[in-house]
Amino acid sequence: MGRTKIGEDKVLEKGDHIYIILTEPIIFEHHGIYIGDGKVIHFGNMIVESSLMKFAHGLVVRKVKSNYSYASFPKFPMFKTKVKKRYSK
């Protein structure tokens, strides 16, 4: 099993706003929220929960520099029902 490369900080904490930089077919940033246990919530065609490895696509995962953490958000059961879980095998 491969390892996900984490940028300068080397450690992800629950609630971190993270992103990767994709360069194909165009250059853009793809953002997500690290929710712990190797999982990320992000938006594809819909809001999805996937593994950090699948989110990273083999690229370096970077943290958005901020004094704010999304870990302080309360748990919303109705939000969880709208999240499609997608895990890599």
C-alpha positions as a printed Julia matrix, in Angstrom:
89×3 Matrix{Float64}:
   0.0    0.0     0.0
   1.36   3.46   -0.92
   1.76   6.43    1.36
   0.13   9.82    0.93
   2.61  12.69    0.81
   1.78  15.53    3.19
   3.28  19.0     2.56
   5.48  21.06    4.88
   3.42  20.45    8.03
   3.73  16.65    7.79
   0.75  16.14   10.15
  -2.96  16.45    9.47
  -5.42  17.13   12.25
  -9.16  16.57   12.2
 -10.81  19.65   10.71
  -7.85  20.79    8.58
  -8.74  22.49    5.27
  -6.54  20.67    2.75
  -5.91  20.78   -0.99
  -3.95  19.25   -3.85
  -2.72  20.93   -7.01
  -3.7   19.1   -10.19
  -1.99  19.92  -13.47
  -3.91  17.76  -15.96
  -5.93  18.54  -18.05
  -5.69  22.07  -16.58
  -4.03  23.51  -13.48
  -6.39  23.85  -10.53
  -6.63  23.23   -6.79
  -8.98  20.6    -5.34
  -9.99  21.29   -1.72
 -11.38  19.15    1.08
 -11.76  18.91    4.84
  -9.77  16.22    6.65
 -12.18  14.5     9.07
  -9.7   12.14   10.73
  -9.08   8.4    10.43
  -7.58   8.88    6.95
 -10.83  10.32    5.5
 -11.68  13.53    3.62
 -14.96  15.21    2.74
 -14.81  17.03   -0.6
 -16.92  17.95   -3.59
 -16.84  16.05   -6.88
 -20.15  15.88   -8.69
 -21.6   15.76   -5.19
 -20.28  15.91   -1.63
 -18.31  12.72   -1.01
 -16.32  11.14    1.79
 -13.26   9.3     0.54
  -9.93   8.07    1.77
  -7.08  10.57    1.97
  -5.15   8.4    -0.48
  -7.94   8.51   -3.06
  -8.37  12.28   -2.56
  -4.62  12.85   -3.06
  -4.32  10.98   -6.4
  -0.63  10.41   -5.54
  -0.02  14.16   -5.19
   1.21  16.15   -2.2
  -1.57  17.14    0.21
  -1.16  20.67    1.56
  -2.91  22.47    4.42
  -4.5   25.87    3.92
  -2.71  28.23    6.32
  -5.36  29.38    8.78
  -5.98  29.88   12.47
  -9.4   28.28   12.01
 -10.26  24.58   12.19
 -13.41  22.99   10.85
 -13.18  20.47   13.71
 -15.18  22.93   15.82
 -18.24  22.58   13.57
 -21.11  20.78   15.3
 -22.24  17.43   13.94
 -25.24  17.76   11.62
 -26.98  14.39   11.11
 -28.83  15.69    8.03
 -25.49  16.63    6.42
 -24.1   13.13    7.01
 -27.06  11.58    5.2
 -26.23  13.61    2.09
 -22.58  12.5     2.0
 -21.85   9.64   -0.37
 -19.12   7.4     1.02
 -16.51   6.4    -1.51
 -13.46   4.45   -0.39
 -10.49   3.07   -2.29
  -9.85  -0.65   -1.86
